[in-house]
Amino acid sequence: MPMPIEDLEAALREGFPDAQIQVDDLAGDGDHYKARIVSSAFAGLPRIKQHQLVYAALKGKMGGELHALALETSAPA
């Protein structure tokens, strides 16, 4: 069962309360999303660590309810 975009946004906002978050449904199927997250939590971290934080915030939903998630992560300028 696909993950509704609202659930994805809610999980990301819970994990990164200070963040600017934009989520787009790439295919219109509730299964392929792109998330742009700007959070101070990412400051000084390499991209792989930033993405690991995002996957941790999704609490195991990646690969299950959530099939594909393209990530753009950064710290505030």
Biotite code that builds the C-alpha atoms (Angstrom):
import biotite.structure as struc

atoms = struc.array([
    struc.Atom([0.000, 0.000, 0.000], chain_id="A", res_id=1, res_name="MET", atom_name="CA", element="C"),
    struc.Atom([1.504, 3.363, -1.012], chain_id="A", res_id=2, res_name="PRO", atom_name="CA", element="C"),
    struc.Atom([2.293, 6.049, 1.541], chain_id="A", res_id=3, res_name="MET", atom_name="CA", element="C"),
    struc.Atom([0.113, 9.175, 1.289], chain_id="A", res_id=4, res_name="PRO", atom_name="CA", element="C"),
    struc.Atom([2.120, 12.361, 0.774], chain_id="A", res_id=5, res_name="ILE", atom_name="CA", element="C"),
    struc.Atom([0.611, 13.775, 3.992], chain_id="A", res_id=6, res_name="GLU", atom_name="CA", element="C"),
    struc.Atom([2.035, 10.865, 6.004], chain_id="A", res_id=7, res_name="ASP", atom_name="CA", element="C"),
    struc.Atom([5.460, 11.332, 4.440], chain_id="A", res_id=8, res_name="LEU", atom_name="CA", element="C"),
    struc.Atom([5.433, 15.067, 5.185], chain_id="A", res_id=9, res_name="GLU", atom_name="CA", element="C"),
    struc.Atom([4.262, 14.441, 8.758], chain_id="A", res_id=10, res_name="ALA", atom_name="CA", element="C"),
    struc.Atom([7.074, 11.931, 9.396], chain_id="A", res_id=11, res_name="ALA", atom_name="CA", element="C"),
    struc.Atom([9.664, 14.336, 8.005], chain_id="A", res_id=12, res_name="LEU", atom_name="CA", element="C"),
    struc.Atom([8.295, 17.277, 10.029], chain_id="A", res_id=13, res_name="ARG", atom_name="CA", element="C"),
    struc.Atom([8.383, 15.168, 13.182], chain_id="A", res_id=14, res_name="GLU", atom_name="CA", element="C"),
    struc.Atom([11.994, 14.184, 12.492], chain_id="A", res_id=15, res_name="GLY", atom_name="CA", element="C"),
    struc.Atom([13.079, 17.676, 11.460], chain_id="A", res_id=16, res_name="PHE", atom_name="CA", element="C"),
    struc.Atom([10.840, 20.197, 13.252], chain_id="A", res_id=17, res_name="PRO", atom_name="CA", element="C"),
    struc.Atom([13.060, 23.181, 12.308], chain_id="A", res_id=18, res_name="ASP", atom_name="CA", element="C"),
    struc.Atom([13.279, 22.258, 8.630], chain_id="A", res_id=19, res_name="ALA", atom_name="CA", element="C"),
    struc.Atom([11.988, 23.724, 5.413], chain_id="A", res_id=20, res_name="GLN", atom_name="CA", element="C"),
    struc.Atom([10.440, 20.711, 3.694], chain_id="A", res_id=21, res_name="ILE", atom_name="CA", element="C"),
    struc.Atom([9.014, 20.354, 0.208], chain_id="A", res_id=22, res_name="GLN", atom_name="CA", element="C"),
    struc.Atom([7.673, 17.010, -0.995], chain_id="A", res_id=23, res_name="VAL", atom_name="CA", element="C"),
    struc.Atom([6.646, 16.306, -4.594], chain_id="A", res_id=24, res_name="ASP", atom_name="CA", element="C"),
    struc.Atom([4.845, 13.222, -5.903], chain_id="A", res_id=25, res_name="ASP", atom_name="CA", element="C"),
    struc.Atom([6.947, 12.446, -8.981], chain_id="A", res_id=26, res_name="LEU", atom_name="CA", element="C"),
    struc.Atom([4.733, 9.858, -10.656], chain_id="A", res_id=27, res_name="ALA", atom_name="CA", element="C"),
    struc.Atom([1.289, 10.632, -9.214], chain_id="A", res_id=28, res_name="GLY", atom_name="CA", element="C"),
    struc.Atom([1.135, 7.100, -7.815], chain_id="A", res_id=29, res_name="ASP", atom_name="CA", element="C"),
    struc.Atom([1.855, 7.795, -4.132], chain_id="A", res_id=30, res_name="GLY", atom_name="CA", element="C"),
    struc.Atom([4.959, 5.645, -4.479], chain_id="A", res_id=31, res_name="ASP", atom_name="CA", element="C"),
    struc.Atom([7.686, 7.872, -5.956], chain_id="A", res_id=32, res_name="HIS", atom_name="CA", element="C"),
    struc.Atom([8.507, 11.072, -4.129], chain_id="A", res_id=33, res_name="TYR", atom_name="CA", element="C"),
    struc.Atom([11.140, 13.762, -4.090], chain_id="A", res_id=34, res_name="LYS", atom_name="CA", element="C"),
    struc.Atom([11.839, 15.536, -0.801], chain_id="A", res_id=35, res_name="ALA", atom_name="CA", element="C"),
    struc.Atom([13.828, 18.734, -0.414], chain_id="A", res_id=36, res_name="ARG", atom_name="CA", element="C"),
    struc.Atom([14.828, 19.243, 3.226], chain_id="A", res_id=37, res_name="ILE", atom_name="CA", element="C"),
    struc.Atom([16.807, 22.176, 4.608], chain_id="A", res_id=38, res_name="VAL", atom_name="CA", element="C"),
    struc.Atom([17.631, 21.582, 8.272], chain_id="A", res_id=39, res_name="SER", atom_name="CA", element="C"),
    struc.Atom([20.275, 22.702, 10.754], chain_id="A", res_id=40, res_name="SER", atom_name="CA", element="C"),
    struc.Atom([20.484, 18.994, 11.718], chain_id="A", res_id=41, res_name="ALA", atom_name="CA", element="C"),
    struc.Atom([22.494, 18.493, 8.505], chain_id="A", res_id=42, res_name="PHE", atom_name="CA", element="C"),
    struc.Atom([25.153, 21.141, 9.300], chain_id="A", res_id=43, res_name="ALA", atom_name="CA", element="C"),
    struc.Atom([28.650, 19.781, 8.824], chain_id="A", res_id=44, res_name="GLY", atom_name="CA", element="C"),
    struc.Atom([27.474, 16.305, 7.794], chain_id="A", res_id=45, res_name="LEU", atom_name="CA", element="C"),
    struc.Atom([28.345, 14.567, 4.531], chain_id="A", res_id=46, res_name="PRO", atom_name="CA", element="C"),
    struc.Atom([25.377, 13.847, 2.244], chain_id="A", res_id=47, res_name="ARG", atom_name="CA", element="C"),
    struc.Atom([25.300, 10.116, 3.127], chain_id="A", res_id=48, res_name="ILE", atom_name="CA", element="C"),
    struc.Atom([24.910, 10.955, 6.836], chain_id="A", res_id=49, res_name="LYS", atom_name="CA", element="C"),
    struc.Atom([22.201, 13.505, 6.008], chain_id="A", res_id=50, res_name="GLN", atom_name="CA", element="C"),
    struc.Atom([20.276, 10.868, 4.066], chain_id="A", res_id=51, res_name="HIS", atom_name="CA", element="C"),
    struc.Atom([20.730, 8.326, 6.875], chain_id="A", res_id=52, res_name="GLN", atom_name="CA", element="C"),
    struc.Atom([19.095, 10.825, 9.256], chain_id="A", res_id=53, res_name="LEU", atom_name="CA", element="C"),
    struc.Atom([16.144, 11.113, 6.873], chain_id="A", res_id=54, res_name="VAL", atom_name="CA", element="C"),
    struc.Atom([15.768, 7.322, 6.626], chain_id="A", res_id=55, res_name="TYR", atom_name="CA", element="C"),
    struc.Atom([15.924, 7.085, 10.442], chain_id="A", res_id=56, res_name="ALA", atom_name="CA", element="C"),
    struc.Atom([13.153, 9.701, 10.707], chain_id="A", res_id=57, res_name="ALA", atom_name="CA", element="C"),
    struc.Atom([10.998, 7.543, 8.412], chain_id="A", res_id=58, res_name="LEU", atom_name="CA", element="C"),
    struc.Atom([11.228, 4.715, 10.968], chain_id="A", res_id=59, res_name="LYS", atom_name="CA", element="C"),
    struc.Atom([11.601, 1.795, 8.589], chain_id="A", res_id=60, res_name="GLY", atom_name="CA", element="C"),
    struc.Atom([8.953, 2.872, 6.065], chain_id="A", res_id=61, res_name="LYS", atom_name="CA", element="C"),
    struc.Atom([11.563, 3.251, 3.294], chain_id="A", res_id=62, res_name="MET", atom_name="CA", element="C"),
    struc.Atom([11.406, 0.190, 1.056], chain_id="A", res_id=63, res_name="GLY", atom_name="CA", element="C"),
    struc.Atom([8.071, -0.818, 2.581], chain_id="A", res_id=64, res_name="GLY", atom_name="CA", element="C"),
    struc.Atom([5.212, 1.679, 2.290], chain_id="A", res_id=65, res_name="GLU", atom_name="CA", element="C"),
    struc.Atom([7.609, 4.078, 0.635], chain_id="A", res_id=66, res_name="LEU", atom_name="CA", element="C"),
    struc.Atom([9.085, 2.671, -2.548], chain_id="A", res_id=67, res_name="HIS", atom_name="CA", element="C"),
    struc.Atom([11.210, 5.498, -3.947], chain_id="A", res_id=68, res_name="ALA", atom_name="CA", element="C"),
    struc.Atom([12.361, 8.742, -2.381], chain_id="A", res_id=69, res_name="LEU", atom_name="CA", element="C"),
    struc.Atom([14.748, 11.114, -4.119], chain_id="A", res_id=70, res_name="ALA", atom_name="CA", element="C"),
    struc.Atom([16.423, 13.323, -1.529], chain_id="A", res_id=71, res_name="LEU", atom_name="CA", element="C"),
    struc.Atom([17.907, 16.788, -1.664], chain_id="A", res_id=72, res_name="GLU", atom_name="CA", element="C"),
    struc.Atom([19.238, 17.671, 1.770], chain_id="A", res_id=73, res_name="THR", atom_name="CA", element="C"),
    struc.Atom([21.187, 20.681, 2.969], chain_id="A", res_id=74, res_name="SER", atom_name="CA", element="C"),
    struc.Atom([21.831, 22.886, 5.977], chain_id="A", res_id=75, res_name="ALA", atom_name="CA", element="C"),
    struc.Atom([20.592, 26.480, 5.946], chain_id="A", res_id=76, res_name="PRO", atom_name="CA", element="C"),
    struc.Atom([22.983, 28.870, 4.205], chain_id="A", res_id=77, res_name="ALA", atom_name="CA", element="C"),
])
